[in-house]
Amino acid sequence: MDLLKKRIQSDGQVLNDSLLKVDSFLNQQMDPQLMLKMGEEFAKRFQGESITKILTIEASGIAVSIMTGLFLNVPVVFARKKKSMVSNEALYCTKVYSFTKRESNDIIVSKSFLQKDDHVLIIDDFLANGEAATGLATIVEQANAKVIGIGIVIEKAFQPGAQKLIQAGYRVESLARIGSFSNGQVNFL
């Protein structure tokens, strides 16, 4: 997606050979027009699939998931990283390791939001090692639902995440695929 690639080049900051900071338009401050265009692109890529829900993980995947849900006219569910004080229902739960935060979190989804007849599109902001997407897929499988595909905003193709997901049988669609970072520059595939 050219618009996203241009935004990464103009506003993204390469911190080292594996980290890209995009908090000015994706992670902390969000560009609503860019979110809308990314949601529209995911909807086009998964058009014709029988998607009934979108699943993401808090927090950076929520905005683009909502925009995708708007175009696909389906609800968006997000996995929480902490149990709410008002949550006393049955939960799906799995552990996910965060590459950027270097910590593991239990992620949870209420069993009332995913059922066995759901066809789920997973959306996440980054794909590096595939831990978040794999964790979300595990939750879908716990619900005996079906993963239709995995939409990724930014894929670090030089890390094993996409290959891991594809080998597991998942369809992966990435809006921007990065081949490497060199001399502070992003090299797209």
Secondary structure, 3 states (H helix, E strand, C coil): CHHHHHHHHHHCEECCCCCEECHHHHHCCCCHHHHHHHHHHHHHHCCCCCCCEEEEECCCCHHHHHHHHHHHCCCEEEEECCCCCCCCCCEEEEEEEECCCCEEEEEEEECCCCCCCCEEEEEEEEECCCHHHHHHHHHHHHCCCEEEEEEEEEEECCCCHHHHHHHCCCCEEEEEEEEEEECCEEEEC
